[in-house]
């Protein structure tokens, strides 16, 4: 009676090397169904093929060994799926960060793109509806989406009087935690739950428009900062953003337009920051 698949046969059907299968055995990831006590030959069962291939794919994705063991030893298919989904979510976040870094580097390597149109603008005081909280930088995107969802649900398009915007404390960038405020101008401001009616003060801004997706918005920030410094201006207060067109307006990222506004004042000789 056939004992099972030899390690060579198992390597052939799984497209894994004998060395890899031995390493899986030694690390406790995949033990053979039987090891001959006299010859030390390893034998595997056909139903171990899928398990070996799952381990291989997870190792390709750099899933830690302890996590792989948790995945393959659980008998609950839903729990197994949740464990894999959690790692895939982390990988997707890494891919997003990699893509953003690549886009930024490409922009930084284009000297002609360094020319930035900047406008000095005086913005009057306004009354808006807003959501505000102290947020960690790593949580800022999720927090922003939830806050905007609340504003959009409370104030449909016919109640809005202008594009959405945000004000972000410098501490958010310098210390990793700071106050974020997202807002919408509306015809009849009213509070509701965490939505508050807020009076935004007047401000003098150096304004530049970032065109396209936000992967390389840091490059526009840097170029605007360069312009501010070269024109003897200093930053005075939280950064302003105005979302002229964004993901909530169009799925075509090439059409997104984000105004970045830095509150500024002119430095005088001998002044210090």
PyMOL commands that set and color helices and strands:
alter all, ss='L'
color gray80, all
select helices_A, chain A and resi 7-14+18-26+46-60+65-73+77-108+111-114+137-154+157-159+170-174+214-230+253-255
alter helices_A, ss='H'
color red, helices_A
select strands_A, chain A and resi 5-6+34-35+42-44+119-123+126-136+165-168+177-184+196-200+203-211+233-245+257-266
alter strands_A, ss='S'
color yellow, strands_A
deselect
rebuild
show_as cartoon
